[in-house]
Amino acid sequence: MIRMKVLQVFSKLDKGGAELRTIALSKELKRHNVTFDYLCLSGKKGSLDDELIKEGSKIYYVKLKSPKFFSELNNILKKHAYHAVHSHVLYASGIIQWIAKRNQVPVRISHFRSTGSGKQESYFTQKRNSLLLKLIVNQSTDILCVSKSVKKAIFKHMKQIPDHVKVMYNGFSEDSIFKGVRQKEKKVIIHVGRMILDKNHMKVLEVFKKIHDRDKEFRLVLVGQINNQIKEKLDEFISENSLNESVVFLGVRNDIPELLSSSSLMIFPSKREGLPGGVLEALINGIPVLGSDIDPIKELKQYYGKLECININETSNKWAERAMNLVNKHNKIKQSSEELTIQLRQTPFSIEKNISEIFEMYDRDNK
């Protein structure tokens, strides 16, 4: 018997960090008779849809900008007895939760997963977002932020942050740790992340070029969804610098723990994050990371000593120098999967802690 039905709200179900973390949570919460359905505000099908439908989830495609949006979402909430609406769509969550409250949905969670849109905001946009944030505060039973940095950024203009705003880190399963034989290739640099401008792939290449100038044996592996427009520029840089034999694009992969385990360093010069999943995946697998010194990345340093940060505007030469030092520093330090598992359990990033917290939230008004 299904105990609780939760409607998860995204723009589109592609293989991004928020989507994958939610799906991982879904598989664990099924043991507690909690099931997830999904509302996609772009109105478009994503790469994860077929898998989720096979597992029994319903997916609704309702465009946020459609004149029928309010009536369509009203109908969905009236027809299906959702115990919770869990929205991951930044400021648009205000509209979602307003409709959910009108439909007497008991648990209404707004989840902030980034420090903002990353775009230059006009005066009108700032005012709109301010109003939507007030709507979120008033209409949500719970507001979650994936890091302290996100909480600080989103609520920076509020004199007092409301009590129902909490930090909840994403949880990672122990399956995120590679359990096989670690055949470490000593000279592999890796980057894991969707090919979007914020991930700064060109900087990755520029730094790798300086590393490769020092040692021709190094290879660069780029993992994540490919954007053809960005890749075209990356390919030009690779060809111009004769790196064709040293750089590999792997696209979306399901064996990331194994790929990480055979790497010597991750380079992550991101411009904007909420909680950097790629960085955490590397650290969880004992791989050192050189990342940009933005707050969400620096926040992880208290939990993992193999993370070092450098100013994003520092020269590629400086990045390369720090990268080589980091490789040399940690190259001889090997941790077993058992040690890495114990280490994960001691951090706030264990999925078991995540499950406990989120289930308590979903279950609060279901006694």
N, C-alpha and C positions, 0 to 999 in steps of 0.2 A: 504493500500500500504506500502511495506517495504521501509523504508527510508535509513537505513544503515545495512550492513551485516559485522560482525566482526568475524575473525577467531582467536579463543583462542588456544594457544599452551601449552600443558602439556605433561608430560611423560606418565601418565596413570590417568584415572578418577576414583580415589578412594576417600573415605570420609576423605580427609585431609583438613586442614584449608584453603589453597589457593583455592582448588577446590570448597569447600562449600561456601566460600565468593564470588567467581566468579558466582556461580549459583544463589546465593541470589541477586546479582547485576543484573543478567540477567532477573530475574522476574520483577524487578523494572523498568529496562530500556525498557522493551517491551511496556510500556506506551508511550515511546518516539519513538516507531517504530524502535528500535534497536534490532537486533536478533544476537544470537551467534551460530556459528558452532565450532567444536573442532577438533584439530589435535593431535593425540597421538603418541609420538615419540618412545615409547616402542614397538609399534605394537600390544599391548595387550589390551583386553577388561577389563574395570574396573567395580566396583560395582555400579557406577552412570549412566552407559551408557544407560540402558533400559529406565530409567526415562527421560533422556534428549531426547532420540529418540522419546518417546511418546509425548513430548512437542514440537516436530517439528525440533529439531536440527539435523544437519548432523554430523557424526563422521567419521573422516578419520584415518586409522591405517597405519602409514608409519614409518618404522624403521629407526632411524637416522643413524645407522651403515650399512644400506643396500646400495649396489652399485647403486641402482635405486632411492635412496632418492631424489637427485637433480631433476631428470626428473619427478618423481611423484609429488613433491611439486610444481614444475613449472606448471605441467598440471592442478593441483587443482586451482592455482592462476589465470591461464589463462582462465579456464572454468567458474569460479565463480567470479563475480565482487565484491570482498571484499574491503570495504572502509578502513578497518584497520586490521592489524595483531598484536595481543597482546600476547606476548610470556612470559612464566613464567618458563623457563627452564635454569636458571642461565647462564653460559657462552655460552651454545649452542645457545642462542638467537642471537649471532653474525651471525651465519650461516643462521638462519631463516630470519633475517632482511636483510641480503645481497641478498638473493633470492627474498624477498618481494620487495626490492627497484628495482631490475632488472625487476620485473613485474609491476612496477609503482603503487604499493599500496601507497596511499597518506599518511596514518597515520600508523606509525610503532613504537609500544610501547614495550620496554623491561622492564620487571618487576622483580626486585630482592626481593625475599621473605625470604631469609636467609642470614646469615653472611658468608656463604661458604658451601662447601660440607661436612665439618666435618671430612674429611679424611686427613691423613698425605700426603702432596703433594711432589712428587719428583721434581727435578730440571726441568725435561722435562715438567711436568704438570704445574708448575708455569709459565714457559715460554709460553706454549700453552694458558693458561688462560689469561695471559697478552695480547697476540695477539688478542684473542677473545674479550677481554674487549675493546680494541681499535676499533675492528670491530663494536662492539655494539655502541660505542660512535659515530662512523662515519656513521653508517647505520640507526640508530634509530632517529625518530623525537622527541621522548620523552623517558626518562628513569625514572622509578619509583622505589622507595625503600619503603618498608613497615614500616620502622622506621629510626630514625636518626642513630641508632646503625648500621643498615645494610649499610646505605650510607657511614658511616665512615669506616667500615670494607672493603667494596668492593673497595672503591676508595682511600685506604690508601697510595698507592704508587704513586698516581698522585699528582704533585705539585699544580695543580689547577683543582678543580672539574668543569666540563663543566656546562654551564648555563641551559642546558635542563635536568639536573638531579634534580629530586624533591622527597621530602618525601610525600607519601600519605598513611595515615593509613587505615587499613581495616575498613569498615563500618559495623555496627551491627544494625539490624532492632529492632524496639521497641517490636517486637514479641519475641525477645530474653529474654525479661523480663517476668517472670511467673506472670500471672494476677489472678490466683486462690487463694484459701484460703491457707495461708502459715502454714502448720502443721509442724512446725520445730521440728525435732528430735534433741535433744540437743547434742547428742554424736555420730555424724556421720562425719568421715573424708572422703573427696572425692578427686579423681584425675581423670581428663578428658584429654585423649591424646592417640594417636595411640601407640601401644606397639612396640616401636623401641628403640634402645640402647640409643639414645640421650635423651629420656624422663626419663631415669633413674628410672625405676619401682622398681628395687631392693632397691634403696635408700628409696623410698616411704615405702616399707615394713619394712625396718630396723628402720626407724623413727617411723612407726606405732607400731612396737613391743615395743619400749620404752614408747610410750604413753599408750599402753595396759597394760604394767607392772605397770603403775601408776594408771590406772583406767580400770578395766575389762569390763566396760559397753560400751566402745568405739567400733565402728565398722568402717571398711574401705570399701569403695565402689570404684571400679576401672571401669571406663567407657572408651570405645574406642576399635578400631579394635585389635583383639588378634593375636599375633604371637606365634604359638605353640612352637617353639624352646625356646623363652624367657619364655613363661608361664611355661614350664616344670621346669625351674630353680626356678621360683617363687613358684610353687607348692611344691617343695622340702623344701624351706625355711619355707613356711606356715606349712607344716607337722612337720618339725623338731622343730618348736616353738609353736606347739599346737594352731594355729590360725585359724584352719579350720572353726570354727563356727563364726569367727569374720571378715572374709574377703570375699567379694563377687565380682566376675567378671561379669559385665553386658554386655560386648561387645558393639557393635554399637547400639546407642539408638536415638530415635527421640524426647524424652521428657527431654532433658538435663536441660532446665530451671526449670522444676518441681523437678528434682533430686537435683539440686543445692539449690533450695529454702528450701529443708528439710535437708540440711547439715549445719554443724557448722563451717567447715574450709576446705579449699583446701590446699593440700601440693603439691608443684610443683618444685622438685629439678632438673630441666632440665639442660643439659649440653650445649645445643645450640638451639637458637631460631632466628626467624626473628622478628615477632611480636607474642607473646604468646596468641593465641586465647582462649585456655582453661582458662588462668588467667583472661583475659578480660571478658569472659562469667560469671565467678564467681563474679568478682567485679561489673559488670553491674547488677547482681542480689543481690548485697549487702552482698555477702559472703566474709569474710576475707580470705586472701591468704598469706601463707608463701612460698616464692619462693627462688630459688638460686640467688646469687648476680651477675648474668651475665647482661651485659649492656641492652639488649632488655627488660628484666624484670624490671630492675631499672628505666628505662625510663618512666614506667607507674606510678611511685610513685607521680609525680607531679599532676596527675589527680585523684588519688584514695588513700585516707588516710588509707584504710583497707588493704593495701599491705605492707608487711614487707619482707625484704630480708636478707639472711644469706649466708655466704660462703659455697659453695657446698662441700668443703672438711672438714667442721666442723663436729664434732662427731654427731652421731645419738642422743646421749643424749642431746646435746646442741640444736639440731633441735627440739627434743620433748619438751624440756623446753620452747623454744620460742613459739612452737605451742600451748602449754597449756596456756601460758600467753596471747596469741592472742585470743584464745577462750574465756577466762575469761573476757578479755577487751571488746570484742564486743558482748558477748552473750546477753546482755540486750538491745543492740541498734537495734531496728527494724525499717526498712524503708518500707513504703507502695510502691506498684507498681507505684503509681502516682509520688511519690518522686524520685524513681529510674529512671522513664522516664524523668523527668525534668533534673536529674543529667546527664543522657546519652546525652541529647540534648546540654548540656553545654560543652561537650568534643568533641575532633576531631574524635570520633569513631562512630558518628551517621551516619547511611547509607544515610540519606538525603544529608549530606555534601559530602559523597563519590559519590553519583549519580551526583550531580551538577558538581563536579570536573571532573569526568571521561567522562560525556556527553559532556562537553565543549571541552575536548581533542579530542574525537571521531568526534565531529561536526566541528572542527576548519576549515577543508578544504572542507566542504560540503555546503558552502554558495551558 
